[in-house]
Amino acid sequence: MGPLRYSRSVSLTLLVLLAKMPFQQGMIAASLCIFQVALTQSTPEASLGPSAYTVNAAFPTSAFPSYYVPPATTQEPQPILHDPTLNITYPLNLTDPDTLPKVDNDPIFYPKPIANVSSATAASLVQAAISNITGIIEASNGASNCTRCQAALAVAKSVAQIAPTRVPDLLVTLCKQFKFSSNATCQNNYAATSFGAIWTQVLVFADVTGLDGRYICNDLSKTFCPVPTVSHLDTTGLFPKPKPVNVSAPKASGERVKVLHLSDFHLDPRYAVASEANCTSGLCCRTNVHASGLTLPEIELPAPLYGAFQCDTPYYLGLAALQSIGPLTGTTKDSPFAWTIYTGDLVSHDSQNQLSRAYVDYTEYSVYSMFREYIRSPVFPVLGNHDSNPEAIDAPHSEPNGLGQQFSWNYDHVAALWQQNGWIDSTTAQEARLHYGAYSVKNQYGLRIITLNTDFWYRSNFLNYYNMSNPDVSGMQAFLIQELQAAEDAGERVWIMGHVLTGWDGSNPLPNPTDLFYQIVDRYSPHVIANVFFGHTHEDQFMIYYAHNASDISSAHALTTGWIGPSVTPLTNLNSGFRMYEVDTGSFDIYGAYTWYSDVASFPHLNTSSTGPTYRFEYSTREAYEVGWPDDAPLNATYWHAVTEAMEKDIGLVSKFNTFEGKSSVMTPNCTSEACAKAKICYMRSGSAPLGRQCPQGYGSVQQAFTPAST
């Protein structure tokens, strides 16, 4: 019998109660709750390792040369990290749980004003703007919310053009005055040191009374403007050459290698053991948060040493995962992975006032150093939306007056780290500096890997909200087309990697850029593009790209699969996990996909002086979804379409998928209704935001109870 599958009915309240029980009593109660439903999976193949691996209790101190604060069962370690690419040693107070910052003191960038005005004139402009915007919002002239919002943006734009440094305070004042959020959230969202200066740039460059304004207003509130529909995409002249006739994917060589997929590590070096793990807001397991109805220092659910459902990855958990990978996957120093892909997000989910360039730099260096130590293969990473500061923001190079270079510090840093670790060469590193951290590289097996900075289609990158009719302001997708055309001309096979997915339920990406990406995938699939990989959701998911913009959803038109990798972080309400692929070195198709997880619900009950957590084999994709697929056929888009067809006939398969989506977390809501199954299948077949948004909404994530949209 393989590893057991868990019931998903245990609530966080119950976990709190279990944590308060004596250890043995709590373990018995937890066992009764967690194992009330046991499903079996086939045991892992012989080429893999054991079905479970329990990490040694002792922290692997050799992971870092020295420590400010050594590891202990009562505290996370604070390693001393010297970053040779920047020639700095990161100070303890950057990550000390007891010295959390309250403001980000990084450089602030404003657009150049169109006129020089006195301070008094600027102050008068702001007061007049507040009065005008108040009149617009409070007027009873029958204007729609969307019209009012765009009119208010036009007033704010006039201030941004003349007195840009005054705009953040203006936005904070308006946010508080009209109670768009709490006072603290208004400050954190719109202060100059958070996103206020970014919004100032948006106001200056956006057409606030046109399409840009409608997108901005929709982002501010769904009640202001409805989400705009996807713009018409003219593909005339988009591609250097027409798609060849009667093309097909190359044949398999029969030689298979192991490839690791890690995603969303989200290291939290500020994690505080025994702090509140069930906080009311913000990132839990921090010294500055509390549970509902309590005040510090009262604690309801003490943060375990290895992590919790509402917290990011402490060093103990991150290194436990990395220690487990080799034994479970059957890889060793002498027989390593062929290569590893990392689909982004290194940095913890701090509020913006606690983030800084230095904190991002620290996390990038720390996590990549751990990868270098424990993963004995080339690692090909991408940047995630959290791997920047301000979070999720990247500027197109076309932004004027040097603003297009305001994030070069980050691209320079990661490119240097990747080169230093031997994952890319100097030429590729320079390419990454130029293309927002994205690059194209041919690995030792002949596979071309093209990475993208997907912040340029992420809805939370506010600098996307101007020139919205242009789906590729940054030039990122022009770079992709160039590389794919070169690969086609050279007869190469390609994997595309990004962080933010292009589709699923359509809640994360923007319509126009992902519609463009979909057409690019159509043009170069299936003969060039073998697979596409993302992260971001923290969940185990997939998408299928079909020919002709999914106008015919059928096996014959299924082109390419988008694999969405499970996260190492448990945030939110998930187990920690990772995946491995069995890949053919001729076609670079995937023939096997295997996923492992660690049960976060068990962490409060570990006797950490004698044992660490256990990572377990969860499932084999081929064996979990038996659709009569030949053993010698790849797990390609045609396979996944067959899986969705089987799901339409057997809702139990959707329920199984739903369990895997949360990595067998006890917190995952059930998906046993026809409405849930229909929505999930629709998401699986939606590779762009416009397609995903056509699906029934409310079932896209297992991190909380489903919230189906009212009809």
N, C-alpha and C positions, 0 to 999 in steps of 0.2 A: 504494500500500500504506500502511496506517495504521501506528501504532506497534506495535512488536514486543511479544509477551508472553514472559514469562521462565519458564525451568525452575524448579522449586521444590525441587531436590535439594541445594542448596549448604548445608552445615552451618556453624554458627558457628565450629567448629574450622578449617574451610577458609578462612573469612574472616580468621581470625587469621593463618593462614599467608600468605594473599595480602597482608595488610597489612605483613608483614615482608619481602616481596620488593622488589627495586628497582622503581621506579615503572613503567617500560615493561614489564618482565617480568610484574609483577603485573597490569597492565591486560590483557595478552594472555591470561593464565591466567583472569582473571575473565571476560573476554569469551567464552572457550571454555565456561566453566561456565554462565554466565548465559544464553547464547543457544543452547544446545544444542537447545532446543525453541522454535520461533518460531511463534506463532499470529497470524493477522492479524485486524484489525478494520477496519471501514470508516473512511475518513478522516473527520475532523470536518466537520460541515456548514459551508457557506460563511458562515453567520451567526455562527459562532464564529471564533476566531482561528486561528493556526497550530497544528499538531499537537504542537509542542514549543516551549518557551521556556527559554533558558539565561540565568540571572541574571548580571548583571555582577559581577565579582570585588570591586569597591569596595563597602564597606559604605555604606548610605544614611544618612550622618550627619545629614541633615536630619530624620530621624525623631524626634530628640530635640533640645532646645535646647542642651544642654551635657552634658559627661561628666566623671565622676570619673576614669575610666580609658577612654581612647579605644579604638576598635576597632583590631585588628591581626590579621594572619594567625596569630599565636601566642596570641591571647587574645580572649575575649569582652569586649564593651564593658560599662562600668558607667555608664549614664546618670544624670544628676542629675535627679530627678523631684520637682517641687513639686506637691502635690495641693491644689488650691484648695478642694475640698469639706471638707477637714480642716484646711486652712491649715498644712500641714507639708511640710518637705522631707525625704524619706527618707534616712537616713544610709547611708554606704557599707558600714559593717560589717553591715548587715542582709542584704546579698546578696554580700558579698565571699567568693569561693570559699575563701579562706584563714582565714576567721573563722566557720566553721560553728558555730551554737549547739549546746549540749548539753542545754538545759532550756528549757521554755516557761514564762515568768514572767507569763503573763496571769492575770487574776483567776480565782479558783476559787470555784465556787458549790456550797454544800451545802444539803440540806434542813434545815428547822428541827427541832431535837431535841424529843422529846416530854417530856423531863425534863432538869433541870440536875444533872449529876453531877460529882463531883470528878475530877481527873486520875487519881488512884489507882484510883478506882472504874472509870473508863473503861478503864484498863490491865488491870484484873482481868477485865472483860467480854471484852476481846480474847483474853486468855490462855485463858479458859474456852471461848470460841468455837473457838479453834484445837484445843483438846482434844476438844470435842464433834464438830467436823467430822472430825477425824482418826479418831475412833471410828466415825463413820457410814461413812466411806469404807473403812476397814479391816475393818469387821464382816463376819463370815461367816454372816449370818442368812438368806441366800437372797433378800434384797431385790434388785430389779432396779437396774441403773445409774441408770435414770430416777428411781426412788423415792429412791435415795440422794442423787442430785444435788438434787432438790427439798427433801429434808430438810436438806441442807447449806445451801441457799439460805435456808431458814427461820431457821437459826441466825444466818447473816450478816445477815439482815433485822433481827433483834432488836438487833444491834449498831448497824446503820445508823439505827435509830429513836432510839436513846439517845445514841450517840456517833458521829455521822456522820463527823467529821474523822478518826476512827481506821480507817475502813474501807479506804481505799486501801492502807495498810501491811499490813492484814490480808490483803487480796487478793494483794499481792505475796508475802507470806510463804507463803501456801498454794500459790500458783503454783510457787514455787521448791521447796517441801517435797515436792510430789507430781510435780515435773518435768513440768508441763503444757507448758512451753516452756523455752528457755534462760533463764538468770538475767537476761541483758540484755533479752530479749523480755518477760519477766515485768515487769520494771521499766518498760519502755516502754509496756506495755499497761495497767498497773494503778496506776501512780504517780498521786498527786493531781494533778500537773501535766499528765498525759496524759488517760487515760480513767477513772481511779480515782474522781474525784468524780462523773462521769457515771454510773458503775455504782452509786455510792452512792444517787443519786437513783432509779435503776431499782429497787433493792432496797426502798427505802422505799415506793414507790408501786405496785409490782407485787403481784399475787396469786401468790406464788411456789409455792404448793402446787397451783395450778390451771393453767389454760391458759397464763397468762403464764410460769409456771415451766417448763413444758414447752418453750416457745419459747426461753427463756433457756438452758436446758440443751442444747438442740439446737444453739444458736449456739456455745456453749462447746466442744462436741464432738458429732459425729454419733453417737458411741458412748454418749453419756449418755442422750439421749431421741431417739426417731424424730421426724422433722418432723411436726408436727400437720397433720391434713387441714384443708381449708378449712371454715370455719364456715358454717352456713346463713345466707343473706342474705335477710331479709324486705324486699322492695321496696315493701310496702304504704305508701302515703303518701310514698314517697321523692321522687317527681317532682310538681311543682306541677300539671301537666296530663298527661293521657294522650297517647300518641303519636298524631298525626293519621293518619287512614285514607288509604291510597292516596297517600302523599307521595312525592315524587321530587326528585332534585337539580335545581337550576336549569339552564337551557340555557346553552351556551357562547356567548360574545359573538363569538368569532373573533379577538379582539385578544389577542396573547400578549406577555408580558413576561418578563424574566430575573430570577430570584431565586437568591441565593447561599445555600448551606448550609455553614456552618463548624461544627466541633465539636472539643472536647477539645484545645485549644491547648497547655495544660500548659507554660507558659513556665518555663524553668529559668534564672533569672538567676545562679545559683551554678554553672553549668556550667563546668568547667575543661578547656580544650583540653590534650590530651596526657596527661590523667589516665586511669585505668583504665576502658575501655569494656566490659570483660568481667569484671565483679566477681562475687563469690560471693554477696553479699547486699546489700540496700538498693538505693538509686538509684545507678546507675553514672555515670561521667563526673563524679565528684566527687573532691576531694582526699583524702577519708578512707576510700576503699574500695580493695580489692586483688583480684587474681585468685586462683583456687585454687592453692595451693602456693607463692604468692609473698608477700612482705612489702613494705610501702612502704619505699623509693620504687621498687621494681621494677615494671615495667609490661609486661603481655603484649600488650594491644591498645590503643594510644594513641587517645584520643578525638579524632575528626576535628573540624574547625572547624564543620561543619554538622550534626553529630549522629551517633547510632549507635543500633543496634537495642534496646539495654537502657537507653536514656537518654531524658530528656524534651527538650523543644524549646529549643535555645539561641537567643539573639537572632538570630544569623546565619540559622538555618533559618526561624524565624518570619517574619522580614522577607523572606526569599527567597520564601516561599509567598505572602505578601501582594503582593509585586511581580509575581509570575507571574499572579495572578488576572485582572487587567485584560486583558493581551495575549491570554491563552488563551481567555477567555470572550467576547472582542470587545466589552468594555465600556470606556468611557473617562470622563473627567471630564464631558464634555458629553453622553455617552450611558451613564449609570450603571445599575446594577441598580435594579429597581423597589423592592426592599427586600432585606434580608439577615436570616436567622435564625441564631442562635448557640445551640446546644443544650448549652452548659455545660461546665464544668471548665476553669478558667484556670490553677490553681495546680499546681505540680510535686508529684511523689509522694514528698515528704520523709517521713522517719519523724516521729512525732508530737513527739518532743523537739526537733526542728529547726524546727517550725512556730510561728507566733504570729499574733495579730491583725494586727500591723504588716506581716508578710510577705504575708498575704492581701490587706490593703489595697493594698500596693505592687503586687502582681501585677494586681489588678483595675484599678487606675489605669493601669498600664503597657500592658496588652493592649488595654483599651478606647481608650486614646490612639492606639495603632497602628491599630486599626480605624477610628477617626475620620479618621486621616490617609490611609489607603489605600482605604477602602471608601466611595465617595461616594454612600451611600444610607442611609436609616434602618436601624438595626440593632436587632433585637428579641432580647435575650439572656434566658437563664434561668440560674439558679444550678445548678451541679453539686455532687456530693457533696464534691469537693475544695475548693470555694469557701466554706469555713467553717473555724472553729477552736474546739474540736477537729474534726478532719476527719470529715465525714459526719454531724455531729451538729446537729440542729435540735430545739428544744423546742416543744411545743404551747403556745399561749397559756394553756391551762387549768391548766398546772402552777402550784401555789400559791406564795404568799409571794414573788412577784416572779420566780420561776424561769422563768416563761413568757416573760419578756422578756430572758433572758440572751444572746440572739443578735441583739437589735435593732440593736446596733452595725453589724452586717453589712448588714442590710436598709436601714438609714438610709444607709449609704455607697454601695451600688450604686444605690439609687434616686436619690441626688443626682448620681452620675456619669452615669446614663442621661439624666437631665433636662438636665444641663450640656451633654452632647453633642448635645442636640436630638432625641433618639430618642423620648422621651415627654414629656408636659407635666406641669405641677405637680400636677394632679389625679390623674393616673395614677401619678406618683411617690409620692404620699401613699398610694394604694391598695397599691403595692408594699411600702411600709413596714409596712402593716397585715397584709398577707397573705404574710408570710415571703419577700418578694422576688418574689411572683407578682403578675400584673396582667392586665387585659383592656383591649385597645385596638383601635380601628377605624382601619385605615391609610388612606392617601390614595386607595386604589382601592376602598374599601368592604368590604374583608375584615376580619373580626374575628379578632384573634389573642389567644388565651387561654393564658397561661403558668402553669406549676405548679412548686412546689418539691417535687420527687419524692423528696427525702430522707424524706418521710413514708410512703413505701412501700419504702424501701431497707432491706435486712436489716442493714446495718452502722450504721444510726442506732439506737443502743442505746436511745434514749428512745422508740422505738416499742414496746419490750417491756413495756409495761403497758397495761391495758385492751385486750388483744389481740382480744377479742371485738367491740370497736367498730372497724369498718374506717375510721373517719374521726375520730379523736380531735382532730386539728388543725383540722378544719373546712375543709380545703383542697378536698375534693371537693364539699362543700356550696356553696362559692364557685363551683366549676365548673358545678354544676347551675344555680345562679342565673344565671350568665352565658349558659349555653346556652339556657335558657328565654327569657331576654330576647332573644337572637339569633333564636330561632325566632319569637317574637312580632313581631319587627321584620323578618323575612324576610331575615336576614343569613346569610352563609356563614362558616364558622369553620375556622381552623387551630388545633389544640392543640399546645403545645410543652412538653416536659419534658426531663429529662436521663436518669434511670434508666428503662430500658424496663420495660414492664409484664409482658412475657412472655418470648419466645424459649425458652430451655431452662429457665426458672424459677429459675436459680441466684442471680440478683441481687435480685429483688423479693420482698415478702411476699405470702402468698396472699390474705388477706382484703381488704386495700385494693385490690389489682389486680383481684380479682373484682368489687368495687364499680365500679371504673373501667370494666371491660368492660360492665357493665350500663348504665352511663351512655352509653357509645359506642353500644350497641345502641339505646337510647331515642332518641338524637338523630342517628342516621345512617340513610340517606345524605343526607337533605335539608338538614341543618344542618352537620354535620361533614364537611369535604371531605378533610382529611388530618390525620395525627398525626405528630409528629416527636420523635425522641430522639437521644441520643448514648451516652456512657458506655462502651460495649464497645470503642471505638476501631476497630471493624470495620464494613465495608459490609454491612448486613443489612436485612431487612424482616420485618414481621409482618402477618398478615391478621386482621381482626376480623370474625367471622361473627355472624349473627343467632342468637338463642336459645341463647347460650352455647356456640356451635359444636356444637350437638347434630346439625346437618346440615351437614357440610362440603361445600359445593357452590357452584357459580357463582351460583346463584339467591340464596344466602344470604350471599355475600361483601359486606360493608358498607363497610369503611374500611381503609385501609393505614396501618401504622405504619412510617415511614421512619427507619432508624437510620443516622446520618451517619458517614462515615469521619473519622478524627482527623487533625489536623495533626501531633501527636506520633508518633514511630515506636515508642514503648513499647507493647507489647513485640514485637519481631521483625516489625514492620510497616513498610510504606512510609508516607511522609507524603502526605496527600491532601486533597481538597475536592471539593464537588459543586455543580452548578448545575441549576436546574429551569427549564423553559419552562412558564409558568403562564397559563391563560386568565383574563382579568379579569372574566368574567361568572360562571362556575361556580367559579373558583379551583381547578379540577382541574389536575393536572400532565399535560402532553402530551409533555414530553421531559425526560430526566434524564441528565446528562453528568458523568463523573468523571475527575479528573486525579490524577496521583501523581508523586512523585519517588523514584528508586531509591536507597534508603539504602545498599545494598551498594556503590554507586559512590563514596560520600563519602570513604573513606580514600584513594582514588586521584586525587582532584581536585588539580590544580595551582592552589591557591587564590590564588596571586598573579596568575593570569591569567583565572580563570573561577570562577563559582559553580555551583551545582547546576542541573540541568535538570528542569523539570516537564513531563510528557507527558500527552497525551490517552490515557485508558485505555479507556473504552467508552461507548457510548450504550446506555441500557437497552433502548429499543425495538428497536435493531438487534441487540443481543447475544442477546435472547430473542425470536426470531421465531416467533410462535405464530399467524400468520394474523390478526393484530390490525389492524383498519382504521386507516389513517393519521389519520383524523379522530376517532378514539376516544381517550379519556384513558387514562393509565396508572393506573387506579384499582384497587380491590380485585378486581374481576372479571377484569381483566387479570392481576393477580398470581396469582389462583387458576388461571387458564389456564396460567401459567408453571409452577406446581407440578404441574399435570396432565401437562404436557409432560415435566417432569423425571421423573415416575414411569415414563414410557415410554423416556426417553433419559437414562441416567446421566451422559452426557457434559455435559449442561446443568448438572447438580449440580456436576460437577468444575469447570466454567467459573465458576459462582457462587462456589465455594470459593476459586478463585484471586482473584476480585474482592474477596472478603471480606477478604483480607489486603492489598488494593491491589497485587496482583502482586508481593508480596515473595518473594524467593528462599527465605525461611525458612518459608513456608507449607507445612504437611503436605498430602500428597495426599488427596483424597477420591474414591477410585475403587471402593470396595467398596459392595455393596448395603446393608450395615449403616449405613455413613456416610450414604449417600444417603437412606435411610429416615429417619434421625434428623434430618437437615437439613430435609427437607420437613416433618416433624412440627413442628420449631421455627418454620418459616415460617408455619405455620397456628395458632400458639399465641400469642394476644395477652394472656394472663394467666399468673401464676405457677402456679396449679393446672393449667392446660392444659399448660404447658411441662414441668412435672414428671412428667406422664404419658408424655412422650416418652423414647425410649432416651437415656441420658445418656452424656457423655464426648466429644461431638463439637461442643460449643457454641462453642468458640473455636479460631481458627487460630494462636494465639500460642505454642503448644507442641504437642508430639505428642499426637494424640488418645488418650484414656484411656477406652475403652468400659467401662461398668460390667459386672462379672461377673454372669452370670445363674445 
